[in-house]
Amino acid sequence: MHTDSEHRPIDGGGSSIVKELELTDLDVDQQLLALPGTSLLVFTSVGCSSCRWARQQLPGWNLSVDRVCWVDAGRNGGAVARYGIFHLPALFVVCEGQFYGQLQARLTAHDLDAAVHQAFTRTPEELP
């Protein structure tokens, strides 16, 4: 299931395991602070082949997250600057409004899930 910019559900026709949200400069911080559970925040761009692949694959993986929050880096420069994005896709973990930082992992279900668990060993910070 996908949502549009106003967070209305859109049936993507796939077999998504986790919920997905599209976030923008206008709502990324507000949403991440308010959402319960664990969010995987993913910055992507249409022109990035790894990003397109991640958008197709990630929703179907059995990850230890409650949702995947997508941010289009090309359209949301404010969020890109705040989060210090230098390469795409860029992935971060936020849980109960606490920022656990960027994930450094290969884009495989196993490695990404291990990186999510490893992120929780760090001291949480405030959102950038």
Secondary structure, DSSP 8 states (H G I E B T S, - for coil): -EE-TT--EE--SS--SSEEEEE-TTTHHHHHHH--SEEEEEEE-TT-HHHHHHHHHGGGS--S-SEEEEEETTT-HHHHHHHT--SSSEEEEEETTEEEEE----SSHHHHHHHHHHHTTS--B---
